[in-house]
């Protein structure tokens, strides 16, 4: 049976379908909760072995504060009992890029927290109903593990590389695992140059980070993310978020932003002044991050996703001696349609248009463009 309900939120109404194969089998009934209001979600994420920073209430709150995305979770667990599974999604409702559900916007990965295959089968039925009820372009899922899918929905995929470093070895071994003529040499060069390392969450460090970010995004012909996004990350994640800066004679040369969750340290954003790249500032910052992670007895350094075509970034991450795997994103659309197919960046006229104007825009206008456009891109 199928039943439609309305879920009210602070930013609008969300229609949520509840499907059941049998009224006597509650296990196959899909419910919807609001993770920012339901304490069960935070408790579930804390104990689940495959959860990440991107599942956390703090990350979801930063997404909502910055971009207005209201998160929802679909689960087979009814109200009043502890959650046993969950798929977290945000609605992106854009006049520019269309209406869809994404798990999750601006998140490298977001594993569906399921323990049984039949849970995902129930969720697939729910997604099919939602696509029809809300006339969505697609529903996108970004798992870390292979996703076995059967059903009538149209499904397209997009692959990214994903790098992680196992922090179990001692520091000497981790250093020796790095590329000798690139990574090791750059770390030693930064030390010889006397680069100064600073970290924290102060407004001063955020201002340094953001100035370097604007330089870097312009170099890549892209607008910067809104500074409000980084302010919200720092406010919402607290001590789990850290800005790290390398300076030469008080001149900022590189900066990264890392996030800690459970036993993992995530390298989420990096930027630099290209004039000083030969000094090895970014290499120094990542190595200091690894040293700190070891001191805190963390187990994993997550270097994040990379576009497969970005050979420079992929090579940079390969040379840290970690493991490279493939992240496969899935887009589900209504049967026999191509509306949800992934479009390469160079084939998307909107992205091409933005890339053309970025190099000639003043910083103030470039940042304003980022403030406007990113909420459409999640």
NORFEN-V321375 format. One line per field, one symbol per residue. ss: DSSP state (A for helix, B for strand, O for the rest). burial: 1 if it has 9 or more other C-alpha atoms within 8 Angstrom, else 0. A space follows every 10 residues. Layout:
ss: ???
burial: ???
This chain:
ss: OBBBBBBBBO OBBBBBBBBO OOOOOAAAOO BBBOOOOOAA AAAAAAAOOO OOAAAOAAAA AAAAAAAOOO BBBBBOOOOO OOOOOBBBBB BBBBOOOBBB BBBOOOOOOO OOBOOOAAAA AAAAAAAAAA AAAAOOOBBB BBOOOOOOOO OOOBBBBBBB BBBBBBOOOO AAAAAAAOOA AAAAAAAAAA AAOOOBBBBB OOAAAAAAAA AAAAAAAAAO OOOOOOAAAA AAAAAAAAAA BBBBBBBBOO BBBBBBBBBB BOOBBBBBBB BBOAAAAAAO AAAAAAAAAA AAAAAOOOOB BBBBBBBOOO AAAAAAAAOO OOBBBBBBBB BBBOOOOOOO OOOOAAAOAA AAAAAAAAOO OOAAAAAAAA AAAAAAOO
burial: 0000000000 0000111111 0000110111 1111110101 1101100000 1111111111 1111110111 1111111100 0011111111 1101000111 1111100011 1111000011 1111111111 1100011111 1111000000 0011111011 1111111000 0001010110 0011111011 1000101010 1000110111 0111111100 1111110011 0111011000 1111111100 0111111111 1011111101 1110011011 1111101001 1011000111 1111111100 0001001111 1111001111 1111000001 1000000100 1101100110 0000011011 10011101
